């Protein structure tokens, strides 16, 4: 267009000047469409094939002039009018580029899972198709095949302004690039294109005057210049952008160094707490991000760090966000619920925003989805740039591998700990087996003479007459014989523990029977007031009734012994519908258990009683665990103790079968 109107605007000019203008315009045309193709390969998603591949990137800038030159050489044949044919063939590379543009955007739109990329492509396809249609069908194709266009170039360009506008909207509205990035990139390409124009003009003038004189430039020199431009364009662009960033944007983060440092750091971090500290403390600080948290998903369970955080109204295992991030093509999600049509996903994004987070990165292991990395807004209220997101998504890949290793290491450590505990229990069981065998032998050896002593003392009391002091001695012998007999029974019960025989037991009725008999027994302290509370209705469970009777009787007796001067004792029972079990609590207002011995109360042979053997609570724990239940306590010195027993409705038997 410039060449056609140069005579109208500037009068008759030298053929050399016209040739110069033509060459500059042609080169600008080639470079412009090459830049366009290069841009399409990086926006809205970068093609892996072209990433950091300088040879393929160079081909983008070599192919347009190469196509035009080859077509011109073919059409000119042996004629000398190469430049005339080149002027006609200089547009032949444009239709393939337009076709590639439409194909690239449409296929990317069809494959895109990320909602932001889809929204970008909607704007690009709409604006691009509207803007390019007049130029392609009314100007370019008629010009190539008919020899003249149907509309003027200016008219076609009026609609062409829709193309940059659509890209600008896609970038600003859905890419969230900040103004610094736009200014830096614009300055880079402006300086680069100006440098190309003036360098070519300068070289052209110098070479013409010093080497060729009035001769026409050869095709070889022209092609050599194009090759030099294609090779140096990308390095020059990177260098100019670096200088601009250093001059005008000194506070800009050095992403290359940060990515290199933290990639190595997370790769060498094996322990999960250390990795979590990196993710929620150090990385946000260095990347100038306000806050961060990590969620680890393990089946239906989830772990959130920091542990005090809580957000999300529904289980994360059923999350729409998790389903979105599991897609292999989704590298990140920006929480913008107003732009999301999926109501469930939009609601989850609103909850994440309320918690103070904006960007979500997936943590994908080699075989499973590990979790999510939540990042808050950037400090200073600046927006996330494309460079931010690119670096963070790359870093999240390294974090994913490190997280997978850390979880495996944690699992290995837990397994090691469990094996150590099992080994300790086996040693203890073996020792207790020997002790039990010895206790059984000793108990039998003691029991027989003990029975003879008691019977003899009882006979003397009933049949003979002694003075008062002798009678007291005999009564003392009988009571001590009874006490020793109880000790022997405890030893035998502990040494010969039998697995429970499960039958249907109504726990509420059992407790009522135990309390009634206890209140009527001689061992009950009348100064202790006993109450019973619990949920209404019968509570059937599968258990060994006699063993449970022994447990609760022991707990009641211990509670009364803790209140020698009287007090209150309450037995409460309730249903645990959530865990399908029952809870029985025995509370007293006695002396309580001192903190220094609270860890030992369930240990065998530990006792604070003068005449105790230390097997009562140990046997209770043994029985409850055989029922697959738990027993625990809470105590406050001088205020009382509460022992809580939880029993499942249908426990696994000692053999391992379900009752």
Secondary structure as a PSIPRED ss2 file (coil, helix, strand):
# PSIPRED VFORMAT (PSIPRED V4.0)

   1 X C   1.000  0.000  0.000
   2 X H   0.000  1.000  0.000
   3 X H   0.000  1.000  0.000
   4 X H   0.000  1.000  0.000
   5 X H   0.000  1.000  0.000
   6 X H   0.000  1.000  0.000
   7 X H   0.000  1.000  0.000
   8 X H   0.000  1.000  0.000
   9 X H   0.000  1.000  0.000
  10 X H   0.000  1.000  0.000
  11 X C   1.000  0.000  0.000
  12 X C   1.000  0.000  0.000
  13 X C   1.000  0.000  0.000
  14 X C   1.000  0.000  0.000
  15 X H   0.000  1.000  0.000
  16 X H   0.000  1.000  0.000
  17 X H   0.000  1.000  0.000
  18 X H   0.000  1.000  0.000
  19 X H   0.000  1.000  0.000
  20 X H   0.000  1.000  0.000
  21 X H   0.000  1.000  0.000
  22 X H   0.000  1.000  0.000
  23 X H   0.000  1.000  0.000
  24 X H   0.000  1.000  0.000
  25 X H   0.000  1.000  0.000
  26 X H   0.000  1.000  0.000
  27 X H   0.000  1.000  0.000
  28 X H   0.000  1.000  0.000
  29 X H   0.000  1.000  0.000
  30 X H   0.000  1.000  0.000
  31 X H   0.000  1.000  0.000
  32 X H   0.000  1.000  0.000
  33 X H   0.000  1.000  0.000
  34 X H   0.000  1.000  0.000
  35 X H   0.000  1.000  0.000
  36 X H   0.000  1.000  0.000
  37 X H   0.000  1.000  0.000
  38 X H   0.000  1.000  0.000
  39 X H   0.000  1.000  0.000
  40 X H   0.000  1.000  0.000
  41 X C   1.000  0.000  0.000
  42 X C   1.000  0.000  0.000
  43 X C   1.000  0.000  0.000
  44 X C   1.000  0.000  0.000
  45 X C   1.000  0.000  0.000
  46 X C   1.000  0.000  0.000
  47 X C   1.000  0.000  0.000
  48 X H   0.000  1.000  0.000
  49 X H   0.000  1.000  0.000
  50 X H   0.000  1.000  0.000
  51 X C   1.000  0.000  0.000
  52 X C   1.000  0.000  0.000
  53 X C   1.000  0.000  0.000
  54 X H   0.000  1.000  0.000
  55 X H   0.000  1.000  0.000
  56 X H   0.000  1.000  0.000
  57 X H   0.000  1.000  0.000
  58 X H   0.000  1.000  0.000
  59 X H   0.000  1.000  0.000
  60 X H   0.000  1.000  0.000
  61 X H   0.000  1.000  0.000
  62 X H   0.000  1.000  0.000
  63 X H   0.000  1.000  0.000
  64 X H   0.000  1.000  0.000
  65 X H   0.000  1.000  0.000
  66 X H   0.000  1.000  0.000
  67 X H   0.000  1.000  0.000
  68 X H   0.000  1.000  0.000
  69 X H   0.000  1.000  0.000
  70 X H   0.000  1.000  0.000
  71 X H   0.000  1.000  0.000
  72 X H   0.000  1.000  0.000
  73 X H   0.000  1.000  0.000
  74 X H   0.000  1.000  0.000
  75 X H   0.000  1.000  0.000
  76 X H   0.000  1.000  0.000
  77 X C   1.000  0.000  0.000
  78 X C   1.000  0.000  0.000
  79 X C   1.000  0.000  0.000
  80 X C   1.000  0.000  0.000
  81 X C   1.000  0.000  0.000
  82 X H   0.000  1.000  0.000
  83 X H   0.000  1.000  0.000
  84 X H   0.000  1.000  0.000
  85 X H   0.000  1.000  0.000
  86 X H   0.000  1.000  0.000
  87 X H   0.000  1.000  0.000
  88 X H   0.000  1.000  0.000
  89 X H   0.000  1.000  0.000
  90 X C   1.000  0.000  0.000
  91 X C   1.000  0.000  0.000
  92 X H   0.000  1.000  0.000
  93 X H   0.000  1.000  0.000
  94 X H   0.000  1.000  0.000
  95 X H   0.000  1.000  0.000
  96 X H   0.000  1.000  0.000
  97 X H   0.000  1.000  0.000
  98 X H   0.000  1.000  0.000
  99 X H   0.000  1.000  0.000
 100 X H   0.000  1.000  0.000
 101 X H   0.000  1.000  0.000
 102 X H   0.000  1.000  0.000
 103 X H   0.000  1.000  0.000
 104 X H   0.000  1.000  0.000
 105 X H   0.000  1.000  0.000
 106 X H   0.000  1.000  0.000
 107 X H   0.000  1.000  0.000
 108 X H   0.000  1.000  0.000
 109 X H   0.000  1.000  0.000
 110 X H   0.000  1.000  0.000
 111 X H   0.000  1.000  0.000
 112 X C   1.000  0.000  0.000
 113 X C   1.000  0.000  0.000
 114 X C   1.000  0.000  0.000
 115 X H   0.000  1.000  0.000
 116 X H   0.000  1.000  0.000
 117 X H   0.000  1.000  0.000
 118 X H   0.000  1.000  0.000
 119 X H   0.000  1.000  0.000
 120 X H   0.000  1.000  0.000
 121 X H   0.000  1.000  0.000
 122 X H   0.000  1.000  0.000
 123 X H   0.000  1.000  0.000
 124 X H   0.000  1.000  0.000
 125 X H   0.000  1.000  0.000
 126 X H   0.000  1.000  0.000
 127 X H   0.000  1.000  0.000
 128 X H   0.000  1.000  0.000
 129 X H   0.000  1.000  0.000
 130 X H   0.000  1.000  0.000
 131 X H   0.000  1.000  0.000
 132 X H   0.000  1.000  0.000
 133 X H   0.000  1.000  0.000
 134 X H   0.000  1.000  0.000
 135 X H   0.000  1.000  0.000
 136 X H   0.000  1.000  0.000
 137 X H   0.000  1.000  0.000
 138 X H   0.000  1.000  0.000
 139 X H   0.000  1.000  0.000
 140 X H   0.000  1.000  0.000
 141 X H   0.000  1.000  0.000
 142 X H   0.000  1.000  0.000
 143 X H   0.000  1.000  0.000
 144 X H   0.000  1.000  0.000
 145 X H   0.000  1.000  0.000
 146 X C   1.000  0.000  0.000
 147 X C   1.000  0.000  0.000
 148 X C   1.000  0.000  0.000
 149 X C   1.000  0.000  0.000
 150 X C   1.000  0.000  0.000
 151 X C   1.000  0.000  0.000
 152 X C   1.000  0.000  0.000
 153 X H   0.000  1.000  0.000
 154 X H   0.000  1.000  0.000
 155 X H   0.000  1.000  0.000
 156 X H   0.000  1.000  0.000
 157 X H   0.000  1.000  0.000
 158 X H   0.000  1.000  0.000
 159 X H   0.000  1.000  0.000
 160 X H   0.000  1.000  0.000
 161 X H   0.000  1.000  0.000
 162 X H   0.000  1.000  0.000
 163 X H   0.000  1.000  0.000
 164 X H   0.000  1.000  0.000
 165 X H   0.000  1.000  0.000
 166 X H   0.000  1.000  0.000
 167 X H   0.000  1.000  0.000
 168 X H   0.000  1.000  0.000
 169 X H   0.000  1.000  0.000
 170 X H   0.000  1.000  0.000
 171 X H   0.000  1.000  0.000
 172 X H   0.000  1.000  0.000
 173 X H   0.000  1.000  0.000
 174 X H   0.000  1.000  0.000
 175 X H   0.000  1.000  0.000
 176 X C   1.000  0.000  0.000
 177 X C   1.000  0.000  0.000
 178 X C   1.000  0.000  0.000
 179 X H   0.000  1.000  0.000
 180 X H   0.000  1.000  0.000
 181 X H   0.000  1.000  0.000
 182 X H   0.000  1.000  0.000
 183 X H   0.000  1.000  0.000
 184 X H   0.000  1.000  0.000
 185 X H   0.000  1.000  0.000
 186 X H   0.000  1.000  0.000
 187 X H   0.000  1.000  0.000
 188 X H   0.000  1.000  0.000
 189 X H   0.000  1.000  0.000
 190 X H   0.000  1.000  0.000
 191 X H   0.000  1.000  0.000
 192 X H   0.000  1.000  0.000
 193 X H   0.000  1.000  0.000
 194 X H   0.000  1.000  0.000
 195 X H   0.000  1.000  0.000
 196 X H   0.000  1.000  0.000
 197 X H   0.000  1.000  0.000
 198 X H   0.000  1.000  0.000
 199 X H   0.000  1.000  0.000
 200 X H   0.000  1.000  0.000
 201 X H   0.000  1.000  0.000
 202 X H   0.000  1.000  0.000
 203 X H   0.000  1.000  0.000
 204 X H   0.000  1.000  0.000
 205 X H   0.000  1.000  0.000
 206 X H   0.000  1.000  0.000
 207 X H   0.000  1.000  0.000
 208 X H   0.000  1.000  0.000
 209 X H   0.000  1.000  0.000
 210 X H   0.000  1.000  0.000
 211 X H   0.000  1.000  0.000
 212 X H   0.000  1.000  0.000
 213 X C   1.000  0.000  0.000
 214 X C   1.000  0.000  0.000
 215 X C   1.000  0.000  0.000
 216 X C   1.000  0.000  0.000
 217 X C   1.000  0.000  0.000
 218 X C   1.000  0.000  0.000
 219 X H   0.000  1.000  0.000
 220 X H   0.000  1.000  0.000
 221 X H   0.000  1.000  0.000
 222 X H   0.000  1.000  0.000
 223 X H   0.000  1.000  0.000
 224 X H   0.000  1.000  0.000
 225 X H   0.000  1.000  0.000
 226 X H   0.000  1.000  0.000
 227 X H   0.000  1.000  0.000
 228 X H   0.000  1.000  0.000
 229 X H   0.000  1.000  0.000
 230 X H   0.000  1.000  0.000
 231 X H   0.000  1.000  0.000
 232 X H   0.000  1.000  0.000
 233 X H   0.000  1.000  0.000
 234 X H   0.000  1.000  0.000
 235 X H   0.000  1.000  0.000
 236 X H   0.000  1.000  0.000
 237 X H   0.000  1.000  0.000
 238 X H   0.000  1.000  0.000
 239 X H   0.000  1.000  0.000
 240 X H   0.000  1.000  0.000
 241 X H   0.000  1.000  0.000
 242 X H   0.000  1.000  0.000
 243 X H   0.000  1.000  0.000
 244 X H   0.000  1.000  0.000
 245 X H   0.000  1.000  0.000
 246 X H   0.000  1.000  0.000
 247 X H   0.000  1.000  0.000
 248 X H   0.000  1.000  0.000
 249 X C   1.000  0.000  0.000
 250 X C   1.000  0.000  0.000
 251 X C   1.000  0.000  0.000
 252 X C   1.000  0.000  0.000
 253 X C   1.000  0.000  0.000
 254 X C   1.000  0.000  0.000
 255 X H   0.000  1.000  0.000
 256 X H   0.000  1.000  0.000
 257 X H   0.000  1.000  0.000
 258 X H   0.000  1.000  0.000
 259 X H   0.000  1.000  0.000
 260 X H   0.000  1.000  0.000
 261 X H   0.000  1.000  0.000
 262 X H   0.000  1.000  0.000
 263 X H   0.000  1.000  0.000
 264 X H   0.000  1.000  0.000
 265 X H   0.000  1.000  0.000
 266 X H   0.000  1.000  0.000
 267 X H   0.000  1.000  0.000
 268 X C   1.000  0.000  0.000
 269 X C   1.000  0.000  0.000
 270 X C   1.000  0.000  0.000
 271 X C   1.000  0.000  0.000
 272 X H   0.000  1.000  0.000
 273 X H   0.000  1.000  0.000
 274 X H   0.000  1.000  0.000
 275 X H   0.000  1.000  0.000
 276 X H   0.000  1.000  0.000
 277 X H   0.000  1.000  0.000
 278 X H   0.000  1.000  0.000
 279 X H   0.000  1.000  0.000
 280 X H   0.000  1.000  0.000
 281 X H   0.000  1.000  0.000
 282 X H   0.000  1.000  0.000
 283 X H   0.000  1.000  0.000
 284 X H   0.000  1.000  0.000
 285 X H   0.000  1.000  0.000
 286 X H   0.000  1.000  0.000
 287 X C   1.000  0.000  0.000
 288 X C   1.000  0.000  0.000
 289 X E   0.000  0.000  1.000
 290 X C   1.000  0.000  0.000
 291 X C   1.000  0.000  0.000
 292 X E   0.000  0.000  1.000
 293 X E   0.000  0.000  1.000
 294 X E   0.000  0.000  1.000
 295 X E   0.000  0.000  1.000
 296 X E   0.000  0.000  1.000
 297 X E   0.000  0.000  1.000
 298 X E   0.000  0.000  1.000
 299 X C   1.000  0.000  0.000
 300 X C   1.000  0.000  0.000
 301 X E   0.000  0.000  1.000
 302 X E   0.000  0.000  1.000
 303 X E   0.000  0.000  1.000
 304 X E   0.000  0.000  1.000
 305 X E   0.000  0.000  1.000
 306 X C   1.000  0.000  0.000
 307 X C   1.000  0.000  0.000
 308 X C   1.000  0.000  0.000
 309 X C   1.000  0.000  0.000
 310 X C   1.000  0.000  0.000
 311 X C   1.000  0.000  0.000
 312 X C   1.000  0.000  0.000
 313 X C   1.000  0.000  0.000
 314 X C   1.000  0.000  0.000
 315 X C   1.000  0.000  0.000
 316 X H   0.000  1.000  0.000
 317 X H   0.000  1.000  0.000
 318 X H   0.000  1.000  0.000
 319 X C   1.000  0.000  0.000
 320 X H   0.000  1.000  0.000
 321 X H   0.000  1.000  0.000
 322 X H   0.000  1.000  0.000
 323 X H   0.000  1.000  0.000
 324 X H   0.000  1.000  0.000
 325 X H   0.000  1.000  0.000
 326 X H   0.000  1.000  0.000
 327 X C   1.000  0.000  0.000
 328 X C   1.000  0.000  0.000
 329 X C   1.000  0.000  0.000
 330 X C   1.000  0.000  0.000
 331 X C   1.000  0.000  0.000
 332 X C   1.000  0.000  0.000
 333 X E   0.000  0.000  1.000
 334 X E   0.000  0.000  1.000
 335 X C   1.000  0.000  0.000
 336 X C   1.000  0.000  0.000
 337 X H   0.000  1.000  0.000
 338 X H   0.000  1.000  0.000
 339 X H   0.000  1.000  0.000
 340 X C   1.000  0.000  0.000
 341 X C   1.000  0.000  0.000
 342 X C   1.000  0.000  0.000
 343 X H   0.000  1.000  0.000
 344 X H   0.000  1.000  0.000
 345 X H   0.000  1.000  0.000
 346 X H   0.000  1.000  0.000
 347 X H   0.000  1.000  0.000
 348 X H   0.000  1.000  0.000
 349 X H   0.000  1.000  0.000
 350 X H   0.000  1.000  0.000
 351 X H   0.000  1.000  0.000
 352 X H   0.000  1.000  0.000
 353 X H   0.000  1.000  0.000
 354 X H   0.000  1.000  0.000
 355 X C   1.000  0.000  0.000
 356 X C   1.000  0.000  0.000
 357 X C   1.000  0.000  0.000
 358 X C   1.000  0.000  0.000
 359 X E   0.000  0.000  1.000
 360 X E   0.000  0.000  1.000
 361 X E   0.000  0.000  1.000
 362 X E   0.000  0.000  1.000
 363 X E   0.000  0.000  1.000
 364 X E   0.000  0.000  1.000
 365 X C   1.000  0.000  0.000
 366 X C   1.000  0.000  0.000
 367 X C   1.000  0.000  0.000
 368 X C   1.000  0.000  0.000
 369 X E   0.000  0.000  1.000
 370 X E   0.000  0.000  1.000
 371 X E   0.000  0.000  1.000
 372 X E   0.000  0.000  1.000
 373 X E   0.000  0.000  1.000
 374 X E   0.000  0.000  1.000
 375 X E   0.000  0.000  1.000
 376 X C   1.000  0.000  0.000
 377 X C   1.000  0.000  0.000
 378 X E   0.000  0.000  1.000
 379 X H   0.000  1.000  0.000
 380 X H   0.000  1.000  0.000
 381 X H   0.000  1.000  0.000
 382 X C   1.000  0.000  0.000
 383 X C   1.000  0.000  0.000
 384 X C   1.000  0.000  0.000
 385 X C   1.000  0.000  0.000
 386 X H   0.000  1.000  0.000
 387 X H   0.000  1.000  0.000
 388 X H   0.000  1.000  0.000
 389 X H   0.000  1.000  0.000
 390 X H   0.000  1.000  0.000
 391 X H   0.000  1.000  0.000
 392 X H   0.000  1.000  0.000
 393 X H   0.000  1.000  0.000
 394 X H   0.000  1.000  0.000
 395 X H   0.000  1.000  0.000
 396 X H   0.000  1.000  0.000
 397 X H   0.000  1.000  0.000
 398 X H   0.000  1.000  0.000
 399 X H   0.000  1.000  0.000
 400 X H   0.000  1.000  0.000
 401 X H   0.000  1.000  0.000
 402 X H   0.000  1.000  0.000
 403 X H   0.000  1.000  0.000
 404 X H   0.000  1.000  0.000
 405 X H   0.000  1.000  0.000
 406 X H   0.000  1.000  0.000
 407 X H   0.000  1.000  0.000
 408 X H   0.000  1.000  0.000
 409 X H   0.000  1.000  0.000
 410 X H   0.000  1.000  0.000
 411 X H   0.000  1.000  0.000
 412 X H   0.000  1.000  0.000
 413 X H   0.000  1.000  0.000
 414 X H   0.000  1.000  0.000
 415 X H   0.000  1.000  0.000
 416 X H   0.000  1.000  0.000
 417 X H   0.000  1.000  0.000
 418 X H   0.000  1.000  0.000
 419 X H   0.000  1.000  0.000
 420 X H   0.000  1.000  0.000
 421 X H   0.000  1.000  0.000
 422 X H   0.000  1.000  0.000
 423 X H   0.000  1.000  0.000
 424 X H   0.000  1.000  0.000
 425 X H   0.000  1.000  0.000
 426 X H   0.000  1.000  0.000
 427 X H   0.000  1.000  0.000
 428 X H   0.000  1.000  0.000
 429 X H   0.000  1.000  0.000
 430 X H   0.000  1.000  0.000
 431 X H   0.000  1.000  0.000
 432 X H   0.000  1.000  0.000
 433 X H   0.000  1.000  0.000
 434 X H   0.000  1.000  0.000
 435 X H   0.000  1.000  0.000
 436 X H   0.000  1.000  0.000
 437 X H   0.000  1.000  0.000
 438 X H   0.000  1.000  0.000
 439 X H   0.000  1.000  0.000
 440 X H   0.000  1.000  0.000
 441 X H   0.000  1.000  0.000
 442 X H   0.000  1.000  0.000
 443 X H   0.000  1.000  0.000
 444 X H   0.000  1.000  0.000
 445 X H   0.000  1.000  0.000
 446 X H   0.000  1.000  0.000
 447 X H   0.000  1.000  0.000
 448 X H   0.000  1.000  0.000
 449 X H   0.000  1.000  0.000
 450 X H   0.000  1.000  0.000
 451 X H   0.000  1.000  0.000
 452 X H   0.000  1.000  0.000
 453 X H   0.000  1.000  0.000
 454 X H   0.000  1.000  0.000
 455 X H   0.000  1.000  0.000
 456 X H   0.000  1.000  0.000
 457 X H   0.000  1.000  0.000
 458 X H   0.000  1.000  0.000
 459 X H   0.000  1.000  0.000
 460 X H   0.000  1.000  0.000
 461 X H   0.000  1.000  0.000
 462 X H   0.000  1.000  0.000
 463 X H   0.000  1.000  0.000
 464 X C   1.000  0.000  0.000
 465 X C   1.000  0.000  0.000
 466 X C   1.000  0.000  0.000
 467 X C   1.000  0.000  0.000
 468 X H   0.000  1.000  0.000
 469 X H   0.000  1.000  0.000
 470 X H   0.000  1.000  0.000
 471 X H   0.000  1.000  0.000
 472 X H   0.000  1.000  0.000
 473 X H   0.000  1.000  0.000
 474 X H   0.000  1.000  0.000
 475 X H   0.000  1.000  0.000
 476 X H   0.000  1.000  0.000
 477 X H   0.000  1.000  0.000
 478 X H   0.000  1.000  0.000
 479 X H   0.000  1.000  0.000
 480 X H   0.000  1.000  0.000
 481 X H   0.000  1.000  0.000
 482 X H   0.000  1.000  0.000
 483 X H   0.000  1.000  0.000
 484 X H   0.000  1.000  0.000
 485 X H   0.000  1.000  0.000
 486 X H   0.000  1.000  0.000
 487 X H   0.000  1.000  0.000
 488 X H   0.000  1.000  0.000
 489 X H   0.000  1.000  0.000
 490 X H   0.000  1.000  0.000
 491 X H   0.000  1.000  0.000
 492 X H   0.000  1.000  0.000
 493 X H   0.000  1.000  0.000
 494 X H   0.000  1.000  0.000
 495 X H   0.000  1.000  0.000
 496 X C   1.000  0.000  0.000
 497 X C   1.000  0.000  0.000
 498 X C   1.000  0.000  0.000
 499 X C   1.000  0.000  0.000
 500 X C   1.000  0.000  0.000
 501 X C   1.000  0.000  0.000
 502 X C   1.000  0.000  0.000
 503 X E   0.000  0.000  1.000
 504 X E   0.000  0.000  1.000
 505 X E   0.000  0.000  1.000
 506 X E   0.000  0.000  1.000
 507 X H   0.000  1.000  0.000
 508 X H   0.000  1.000  0.000
 509 X H   0.000  1.000  0.000
 510 X H   0.000  1.000  0.000
 511 X H   0.000  1.000  0.000
 512 X H   0.000  1.000  0.000
 513 X H   0.000  1.000  0.000
 514 X H   0.000  1.000  0.000
 515 X H   0.000  1.000  0.000
 516 X H   0.000  1.000  0.000
 517 X H   0.000  1.000  0.000
 518 X H   0.000  1.000  0.000
 519 X H   0.000  1.000  0.000
 520 X H   0.000  1.000  0.000
 521 X C   1.000  0.000  0.000
 522 X C   1.000  0.000  0.000
 523 X C   1.000  0.000  0.000
 524 X C   1.000  0.000  0.000
 525 X C   1.000  0.000  0.000
 526 X C   1.000  0.000  0.000
 527 X C   1.000  0.000  0.000
 528 X E   0.000  0.000  1.000
 529 X E   0.000  0.000  1.000
 530 X E   0.000  0.000  1.000
 531 X E   0.000  0.000  1.000
 532 X E   0.000  0.000  1.000
 533 X E   0.000  0.000  1.000
 534 X E   0.000  0.000  1.000
 535 X C   1.000  0.000  0.000
 536 X C   1.000  0.000  0.000
 537 X C   1.000  0.000  0.000
 538 X C   1.000  0.000  0.000
 539 X C   1.000  0.000  0.000
 540 X E   0.000  0.000  1.000
 541 X E   0.000  0.000  1.000
 542 X E   0.000  0.000  1.000
 543 X E   0.000  0.000  1.000
 544 X C   1.000  0.000  0.000
 545 X H   0.000  1.000  0.000
 546 X H   0.000  1.000  0.000
 547 X H   0.000  1.000  0.000
 548 X H   0.000  1.000  0.000
 549 X H   0.000  1.000  0.000
 550 X H   0.000  1.000  0.000
 551 X H   0.000  1.000  0.000
 552 X H   0.000  1.000  0.000
 553 X H   0.000  1.000  0.000
 554 X H   0.000  1.000  0.000
 555 X H   0.000  1.000  0.000
 556 X H   0.000  1.000  0.000
 557 X H   0.000  1.000  0.000
 558 X H   0.000  1.000  0.000
 559 X H   0.000  1.000  0.000
 560 X H   0.000  1.000  0.000
 561 X H   0.000  1.000  0.000
 562 X C   1.000  0.000  0.000
 563 X C   1.000  0.000  0.000
 564 X C   1.000  0.000  0.000
 565 X C   1.000  0.000  0.000
 566 X C   1.000  0.000  0.000
 567 X E   0.000  0.000  1.000
 568 X E   0.000  0.000  1.000
 569 X E   0.000  0.000  1.000
 570 X E   0.000  0.000  1.000
 571 X E   0.000  0.000  1.000
 572 X E   0.000  0.000  1.000
 573 X E   0.000  0.000  1.000
 574 X E   0.000  0.000  1.000
 575 X E   0.000  0.000  1.000
 576 X E   0.000  0.000  1.000
 577 X C   1.000  0.000  0.000
 578 X C   1.000  0.000  0.000
 579 X C   1.000  0.000  0.000
 580 X C   1.000  0.000  0.000
 581 X E   0.000  0.000  1.000
 582 X E   0.000  0.000  1.000
 583 X E   0.000  0.000  1.000
 584 X E   0.000  0.000  1.000
 585 X E   0.000  0.000  1.000
 586 X E   0.000  0.000  1.000
 587 X E   0.000  0.000  1.000
 588 X E   0.000  0.000  1.000
 589 X C   1.000  0.000  0.000
 590 X C   1.000  0.000  0.000
 591 X C   1.000  0.000  0.000
 592 X C   1.000  0.000  0.000
 593 X C   1.000  0.000  0.000
 594 X C   1.000  0.000  0.000
 595 X H   0.000  1.000  0.000
 596 X H   0.000  1.000  0.000
 597 X H   0.000  1.000  0.000
 598 X H   0.000  1.000  0.000
 599 X H   0.000  1.000  0.000
 600 X H   0.000  1.000  0.000
 601 X C   1.000  0.000  0.000
 602 X C   1.000  0.000  0.000
 603 X C   1.000  0.000  0.000
 604 X C   1.000  0.000  0.000
 605 X C   1.000  0.000  0.000
 606 X C   1.000  0.000  0.000
 607 X C   1.000  0.000  0.000
 608 X C   1.000  0.000  0.000
 609 X C   1.000  0.000  0.000
 610 X C   1.000  0.000  0.000
 611 X C   1.000  0.000  0.000
 612 X C   1.000  0.000  0.000
 613 X C   1.000  0.000  0.000
 614 X C   1.000  0.000  0.000
 615 X C   1.000  0.000  0.000
 616 X H   0.000  1.000  0.000
 617 X H   0.000  1.000  0.000
 618 X H   0.000  1.000  0.000
 619 X H   0.000  1.000  0.000
 620 X H   0.000  1.000  0.000
 621 X H   0.000  1.000  0.000
 622 X H   0.000  1.000  0.000
 623 X H   0.000  1.000  0.000
 624 X H   0.000  1.000  0.000
 625 X H   0.000  1.000  0.000
 626 X H   0.000  1.000  0.000
 627 X C   1.000  0.000  0.000
 628 X C   1.000  0.000  0.000
 629 X C   1.000  0.000  0.000
 630 X E   0.000  0.000  1.000
 631 X E   0.000  0.000  1.000
 632 X E   0.000  0.000  1.000
 633 X E   0.000  0.000  1.000
 634 X E   0.000  0.000  1.000
 635 X E   0.000  0.000  1.000
 636 X E   0.000  0.000  1.000
 637 X C   1.000  0.000  0.000
 638 X C   1.000  0.000  0.000
 639 X C   1.000  0.000  0.000
 640 X E   0.000  0.000  1.000
 641 X E   0.000  0.000  1.000
 642 X E   0.000  0.000  1.000
 643 X E   0.000  0.000  1.000
 644 X E   0.000  0.000  1.000
 645 X E   0.000  0.000  1.000
 646 X E   0.000  0.000  1.000
 647 X E   0.000  0.000  1.000
 648 X E   0.000  0.000  1.000
 649 X C   1.000  0.000  0.000
 650 X C   1.000  0.000  0.000
 651 X C   1.000  0.000  0.000
 652 X E   0.000  0.000  1.000
 653 X C   1.000  0.000  0.000
 654 X C   1.000  0.000  0.000
 655 X C   1.000  0.000  0.000
 656 X C   1.000  0.000  0.000
 657 X C   1.000  0.000  0.000
 658 X E   0.000  0.000  1.000
 659 X C   1.000  0.000  0.000
